[in-house]
């Protein structure tokens, strides 16, 4: 074979090769989903694709031998009828490879367990569309298969028309495989989605056990669009509407006092608060101006609150007194309050 023929064959493989090779038919990312039997069927698809490439190279060789007739299209078509036949046979083999791959993916989709119905529906729709595309490709190829052994019909057939049809068939097959890959991705995400949902439920249970606005806010910080996000926001609204001093003692002056033992941009769990104040169940938690604030006690006078503050200074060394008006709004402590 001379240099011109070798160059022609390489150019043909580069320009006319199928869009997906056999390795890409088998989605390696989803390899853990394939059975041994399905892996063998992928190997069979490889053989179909190898055969297709061999036939296409032979077809190109025939066309190269008749290059001198290129400018006379009818004569070129007549002389290269065997090349057209080989192309049809190559496409038949390729289509068989794609069909086998789609069947494997379809089996996996049907036999798999999905975490939610929406994912299941999407994967099944992608699979159905893939099978539809393969049937469309088969229908487009059928008229050519019927005449591939009829020399006169093949001689009359324009090469350009055949090439356009084969390109369209390739596109349908490639789209089918891409759909099945998307279905496999959905399947692979099921385990991660299940784990996330379980974490969501645990976080919600913990928030309900504490049942404070900061606890529900902590849930939202981690699961802004979680299964219980709307309910958490409603709980925060209900708890905050009750006012910061919902459990405070009445005061003839109109003011009530508490001792704040900690404040943080992040929610503090009980084990972090216990060293500051052992009876964590009596710690009031509020979320104000971007901070979680932790307060204890409820006193009618500043003096009572200050004495309580001093009594816990050993553990809560940075504790201080805070004051609220009759509506529960925090106010600045004045000298008159201290008196």
Order of alpha helices (4+ residues) and beta strands (2+ residues): alpha-alpha-alpha-alpha-alpha-alpha-alpha-alpha-alpha-alpha-beta-alpha-beta-beta-alpha-beta-beta-alpha
